[in-house]
Amino acid sequence: MQQSPLRSSRTVITIFRSLAFPRKPSFLFFHSSSPGPPPKQQQRCTSTSPLGSPTRVQKLISAQSDPLLAKEIFDFASNQPGFRHSYSSFLVLVLKLGRSKHFSLVDDLLIRLKSDKYQVTPTLFSYLIKIYAEANLPEKALKTFYKMLEFNIKPLPRHLNRILELLVSHRNFLMPAFDLFKNAHKYGVFPNTKSYNILMVAFCLNGDLSIAYKLFNKMFERDVVPDVESYRILMQGLCRKSQVNKAVDLLEDMLNKGFVPDSLSYTTLLNSLCRKKKLREAYKLLCRMKVKGCNPDIVHYNTVISGFCREGRALDAVKVLEDMPSNGCLPNLVSYRTLVGGLCDQGMFDEAKKYTKEMLLKGFSPHFSVSHALVKGFCNVGKMEEATEVLGEMLKYGEVPHMDSWVMIIPRICEDDETERMGGILEEVIKVEMKRDTRIVEAGIGLEDYLIKKIKSRSKRP
């Protein structure tokens, strides 16, 4: 409910009466536990206005949760004879009004600051740029740059960069951002490495790789030192355009200039090389990483493992996985799932079974699609013992096989062994309410016990 002007004015007058004529010193609005200064010193700090010092008014404005009430207090104080607000009051009120999106009132305060000839600091404009960024108002942020010049304040590179970040986040403001970037030096603001990086990212995402490349080269011409991020941005842009060879050349240039690529730079190149089926180059790059000062992590290894498996080279993926521990990186769930799936796709079920056991031993749970592919593969080639053993291993480690695996293996087992009993268990299993990812919990207990006993009895045979 909106407060009426009369009620609001009365509230302001009441607040100021309390401020100007407090009943007891200890119950002022802003009480301090420290001992107060002597009476004469207090008189020197007090304004000629009956409202008290500008500092007290500024604290009163700060205490208001309602920004419009804070503005009324500010206006009421402004109309008192002999009173002049402190610059801090303007800063506090700009923040309150800006965050509540009363932008026209903020503009009025800026006009007041200029007409009353306050000494304005860059902090005010930092606040304004932040406010407009949070409100997603690129045009007002852009105008703030030129507003600073009106106050004879030279924008700093951090002001420029914050405005550029906001502008390039809107496609329609990409060219205005570029114009500001190109003309900034006319106002004494020289773009730094971050400025170039902001524009390079924007043009790469916009598909204008040639402009991004020109910006990168301009850095060297203007004695602006690129950083690792500068190289990575351009490498990512090249990879998006499927120019992976140029991206690798850029990596070499980066290394020759003494830069140490970060983890994300290598991830970008490895992903692109694998997508382009340049698996030999990807593996060589993986091996070079440690020598060049960047230890490969699990993401790098899994990227290459996935690349080999996707191209039907699961044995090469096995070699990558086996190399991991000696390089200080242990395989994780994704490593094993990817490898087992790749081995199954190539019909290498014995190898797949070996790594399934290994992943279970290390506490990793195979996705049902992986274990099912393994069971299905063994069943299709008539290796029922191995298929049964896979299910037994899963049950041993508390992993309940998916319904599809039970349905596949039970009829094969029942063909020559306890057909009647197993058929009854299967009927109970089928009674369980079925969903796409249903797992057998209660109805399959008898089947689990049977399979475990069967495996144990066979293991005792000579």
PyMOL commands that set and color helices and strands:
alter all, ss='L'
color gray80, all
select helices_A, chain A and resi 5-20+25-27+39-45+54-63+67-78+87-99+103-115+122-134+138-150+157-168+171-187+193-205+209-221+228-240+244-256+263-275+279-291+298-310+314-323+325-327+333-345+349-361+368-380+384-396+403-414+419-431+445-460
alter helices_A, ss='H'
color red, helices_A
deselect
rebuild
show_as cartoon
